[in-house]
Amino acid sequence: MSMMTPARLLSAAHVSMVISLVISLGIIYLVYISEVELSIPKLVGLHICLIIFPAIFKVAYVARLTALKQLGRAVD
């Protein structure tokens, strides 16, 4: 099993950030904007996911910063 290189880590972080952002925006749309009638258990589940997916985004952002630092690139 090979170690993940900083370049692969950076790519994985970017993909994770995009996916978690899209899912979070979809959940926000479903819960707060759309006119879809959702049951209470579904709403509770979506609200729990609304905590989990932004947390995944934050972890991916830290991984991105770590990869950029390892690559010697500017950390913005």
KOLBANU-184341 format. One record per residue: z, x, y of N, C-alpha, C in turn; residue number from 1. Coordinates in steps of 0.001 Angstrom, whole numbers. Layout:
BEGIN
{site {Z, X, Y}, {Z, X, Y}, {Z, X, Y}, NUM}
...
! end
This chain:
BEGIN
{site {0, 846, -1176}, {0, 0, 0}, {0, 892, 1239}, 1}
{site {-953, 673, 2114}, {-1068, 1513, 3301}, {-282, 913, 4465}, 2}
{site {155, 1809, 5342}, {858, 1368, 6535}, {-122, 768, 7526}, 3}
{site {355, -175, 8306}, {-507, -774, 9312}, {-657, 198, 10476}, 4}
{site {-1879, 490, 10831}, {-2145, 1386, 11951}, {-1901, 639, 13258}, 5}
{site {-1670, 1372, 14346}, {-1469, 695, 15633}, {-2649, -188, 16043}, 6}
{site {-3862, 235, 15711}, {-5042, -571, 16069}, {-5046, -1889, 15294}, 7}
{site {-4693, -1834, 14012}, {-4629, -3067, 13205}, {-3479, -3956, 13670}, 8}
{site {-2366, -3338, 14042}, {-1234, -4097, 14566}, {-1620, -4811, 15850}, 9}
{site {-2353, -4119, 16707}, {-2802, -4720, 17960}, {-3712, -5912, 17691}, 10}
{site {-4639, -5769, 16767}, {-5529, -6879, 16419}, {-4754, -8053, 15830}, 11}
{site {-3831, -7761, 14926}, {-3033, -8827, 14317}, {-2176, -9533, 15364}, 12}
{site {-1646, -8773, 16307}, {-837, -9376, 17370}, {-1678, -10298, 18234}, 13}
{site {-2886, -9859, 18585}, {-3762, -10700, 19398}, {-4127, -11989, 18677}, 14}
{site {-4467, -11880, 17405}, {-4816, -13071, 16621}, {-3619, -14010, 16530}, 15}
{site {-2447, -13467, 16271}, {-1237, -14284, 16169}, {-921, -14979, 17489}, 16}
{site {-1111, -14269, 18585}, {-860, -14870, 19894}, {-1803, -16029, 20166}, 17}
{site {-3076, -15842, 19865}, {-4060, -16907, 20109}, {-3769, -18120, 19235}, 18}
{site {-3516, -17887, 17958}, {-3273, -19006, 17040}, {-2010, -19764, 17434}, 19}
{site {-935, -19051, 17730}, {305, -19743, 18093}, {171, -20470, 19427}, 20}
{site {-599, -19926, 20355}, {-835, -20611, 21633}, {-1622, -21891, 21425}, 21}
{site {-2680, -21827, 20647}, {-3505, -23018, 20401}, {-2692, -24105, 19692}, 22}
{site {-1917, -23711, 18699}, {-1093, -24697, 17984}, {-49, -25296, 18920}, 23}
{site {589, -24471, 19741}, {1593, -24972, 20686}, {979, -25950, 21679}, 24}
{site {-204, -25619, 22199}, {-869, -26529, 23131}, {-1266, -27830, 22443}, 25}
{site {-1687, -27744, 21180}, {-2008, -28947, 20421}, {-792, -29831, 20226}, 26}
{site {344, -29214, 19931}, {1585, -29986, 19768}, {1979, -30645, 21084}, 27}
{site {1886, -29913, 22173}, {2217, -30483, 23487}, {1313, -31673, 23783}, 28}
{site {26, -31534, 23471}, {-900, -32641, 23681}, {-501, -33854, 22845}, 29}
{site {-230, -33629, 21564}, {130, -34740, 20676}, {1411, -35446, 21118}, 30}
{site {2407, -34677, 21487}, {3712, -35253, 21782}, {3769, -35871, 23174}, 31}
{site {3203, -35221, 24174}, {3414, -35643, 25547}, {2214, -36292, 26228}, 32}
{site {1005, -36015, 25794}, {-172, -36481, 26534}, {-902, -37601, 25820}, 33}
{site {-1117, -37463, 24522}, {-1920, -38448, 23795}, {-1188, -39776, 23685}, 34}
{site {-1953, -40790, 23452}, {-1411, -42137, 23314}, {-1141, -42493, 21853}, 35}
{site {-1146, -41493, 20981}, {-943, -41718, 19551}, {513, -42109, 19301}, 36}
{site {701, -43166, 18513}, {2043, -43592, 18127}, {2497, -42745, 16946}, 37}
{site {3563, -41981, 17121}, {4090, -41129, 16062}, {5474, -41623, 15666}, 38}
{site {5771, -41519, 14386}, {7092, -41916, 13914}, {8131, -40897, 14370}, 39}
{site {9379, -41290, 14329}, {10466, -40408, 14751}, {10510, -39123, 13913}, 40}
{site {10389, -39196, 12573}, {10393, -37925, 11806}, {9247, -36987, 12197}, 41}
{site {8078, -37548, 12482}, {6958, -36702, 12915}, {7248, -36080, 14278}, 42}
{site {7816, -36859, 15194}, {8157, -36323, 16509}, {9200, -35212, 16402}, 43}
{site {10198, -35423, 15551}, {11222, -34394, 15360}, {10580, -33125, 14805}, 44}
{site {9721, -33282, 13797}, {9034, -32127, 13221}, {8190, -31391, 14243}, 45}
{site {7463, -32135, 15072}, {6639, -31502, 16101}, {7496, -30787, 17146}, 46}
{site {8629, -31363, 17502}, {9507, -30703, 18458}, {10111, -29425, 17866}, 47}
{site {10407, -29446, 16587}, {10897, -28222, 15932}, {9796, -27158, 15941}, 48}
{site {8573, -27581, 15652}, {7439, -26636, 15692}, {7226, -26101, 17100}, 49}
{site {7573, -26916, 18100}, {7421, -26483, 19486}, {8436, -25398, 19849}, 50}
{site {9415, -25197, 19023}, {10335, -24076, 19192}, {9834, -22873, 18388}, 51}
{site {9328, -23133, 17197}, {8929, -22057, 16286}, {7682, -21318, 16767}, 52}
{site {6627, -22048, 17139}, {5367, -21381, 17486}, {5444, -20549, 18769}, 53}
{site {6137, -20993, 19823}, {6312, -20070, 20955}, {7129, -18828, 20583}, 54}
{site {8074, -18974, 19648}, {8823, -17798, 19189}, {7898, -16821, 18470}, 55}
{site {6964, -17346, 17670}, {5972, -16491, 17011}, {5115, -15787, 18060}, 56}
{site {4752, -16503, 19116}, {3979, -15911, 20207}, {4736, -14730, 20819}, 57}
{site {6037, -14907, 21041}, {6847, -13851, 21651}, {6952, -12626, 20740}, 58}
{site {7134, -12856, 19453}, {7210, -11735, 18511}, {5870, -10998, 18477}, 59}
{site {4775, -11739, 18497}, {3448, -11122, 18503}, {3234, -10319, 19786}, 60}
{site {3767, -10808, 20903}, {3632, -10076, 22166}, {4383, -8746, 22105}, 61}
{site {5569, -8759, 21502}, {6330, -7513, 21342}, {5567, -6558, 20427}, 62}
{site {4959, -7089, 19359}, {4144, -6253, 18476}, {2963, -5663, 19249}, 63}
{site {2378, -6441, 20136}, {1268, -5962, 20971}, {1711, -4813, 21861}, 64}
{site {2871, -4984, 22497}, {3387, -3916, 23362}, {3673, -2650, 22565}, 65}
{site {4227, -2812, 21375}, {4515, -1671, 20508}, {3228, -941, 20130}, 66}
{site {2203, -1709, 19756}, {925, -1102, 19370}, {286, -375, 20549}, 67}
{site {332, -982, 21716}, {-241, -329, 22893}, {479, 978, 23206}, 68}
{site {1798, 969, 23080}, {2550, 2193, 23345}, {2204, 3268, 22331}, 69}
{site {2081, 2887, 21047}, {1725, 3858, 20017}, {317, 4421, 20222}, 70}
{site {-572, 3604, 20793}, {-1934, 4054, 21049}, {-2038, 4874, 22338}, 71}
{site {-946, 4928, 23096}, {-953, 5686, 24351}, {-1668, 4971, 25474}, 72}
{site {-1839, 3662, 25324}, {-2501, 2874, 26371}, {-1478, 2257, 27285}, 73}
{site {-1931, 1813, 28457}, {-1036, 1204, 29439}, {-452, -78, 28876}, 74}
{site {834, -235, 29073}, {1532, -1442, 28613}, {1674, -2354, 29814}, 75}
{site {915, -3461, 29780}, {939, -4428, 30903}, {1692, -5659, 30528}, 76}
! end
